[in-house]
Amino acid sequence: MLASILDVNTLVKDFGYPLLFVLVMSESGGVPIPGETALIAAAVLASQGKLRIEVVIALAAAAAIVGDNIGYVIGRKGGRWLLERPGWFERQRREVLTVGEPFFEAHGPKAVFFGRFVLGLRVWASWLAGATRMHWRSFVVWNALGGITWACAVGLAAYFLGSSAGGAIEAFGLYGLAAVVLALVSGLLLHRRHVRHARPGAPGDRPGDSADD
């Protein structure tokens, strides 16, 4: 895993923005390659002044949207045939269809949006959307929202946390990282609330307090 991260980091450093776009777009279109790792690597390089974070985020979002729409068209035209046909990774492809299709039919918009943040679903979500005949207009809206949110969240996290973000996101996933951040913020808010209510003279602490006193 570490070797692959380092390889992607080197490639993104050497080839920059075009490679970032190609990797993210390809992963979004259904090719199991490290598109999110490329975004993390590019954002870390941006934190070092070697790339521009606004360009990294914009390219990643655009690549995610373009790749997902390509995957949607492929899935709509022949997704089921491609997933079920004999050959390489047949078992994995059939498992994707068996597990993903019922969930996708029941929760299509949510699957498109949140699927962007889940490794396996990020690769196959657009195919499943097309294969299950999800309405294209609905797909486009939720896909765009998911792609932009994903690019901003992952890109900014890696940018502000620097090189440590790559290891954290790869080890625990974006949800794990978000859970840690949420726990820290919740703890801070609870602490501030406790301090505010513990102050005897704080406004609103006593029933008789009013603005006219």
Secondary structure, 3 states (H helix, E strand, C coil): CHHHHHHHHHHHHHHHHHHHHHHHHHHHCCCCCCHHHHHHHHHHHHHCCCCCHHHHHHHHHHHHHHHHHHHHHHHHHHHHHHHHCCCCCHHHHHHHHHHHHHHHHHCHHHHHHHHCCCHHHHHHHHHHHHHCCCCHHHHHHHHHHHHHHHHHHHHHHHHHHCHHHHHHHHHHHHHHHHHHHHHHHHHHHHHHHHHHHHCCCCCCCCCCCCCCC
